[in-house]
C-alpha cells in the first residue's frame, strides 16, 4: 500500500538544481526522492533542536 502524497512544487536557483541533479545521479535516485529525504532530515533536525531549546531555559520563550 502506498502513502497518500501531496505535490510540492518550487523554484530553485540553477546552481542548486544542478548540484541536486548531480547528487541524485551519483546516488542513482530521483531528484524528487533526494528532495523528500533532505526535507525530512531537515524537519527531523528542526524538531530535535526545537525540543532541546524548549528544554533549555536560556533559550526558552516562556522563562
N, C-alpha and C positions, 0 to 999 in steps of 0.2 A: 504494500500500500504506500503510495507517495504522499508527501506532505502537501497541504494546501499552501500555495505561494502567492505572493503579491509581486507585481512588477515594479522595479525601481529603475528609473532612467535618469541619468545625469550627464552633464558635460564635464570633461576633464581637459586640462592643458595637454597639448600634443605630446610633450615630453613625458608626462605621467602615463599617458596611454601607451606610448611606445615602450616604456620600461615595463609596464604591466603585460603587454603583449609578449615581450622578450622572456620575462619570467614564466609566464603561462606556457609558452612554447618549450622552454627548457624543462619545466616540470611535467610537461605533457598533460596539462589540464586546460579547461576553457578559461577564458578571461572572466566570464561570469562566475565560475567556481572559485577562482582566485579572489575576486572581489567579495564574494559571500564569506569566504573563510577569513579574509582580512578584516572585514567589517565585524564579524562575530568575535574575533580575537580582540579587536579594539573595544567593543562593547563589554566583553567579559573583563578586560583590564580596567575599564572605566568603573565598573561595579565594584571591583576589588579596591581600587584607590578610593572611591567614594566611601565605601564601608570603613576603610581604615581611617579616613579623615573624619568621618562621623564619630568614630570611637575615640579619636584623639581630641581632647578638649581644646588644645591650642588652635585647632582648625575648625572646631565646631561652631556653627552659626548660633546655636542655642546654648551658649555658655551659661 
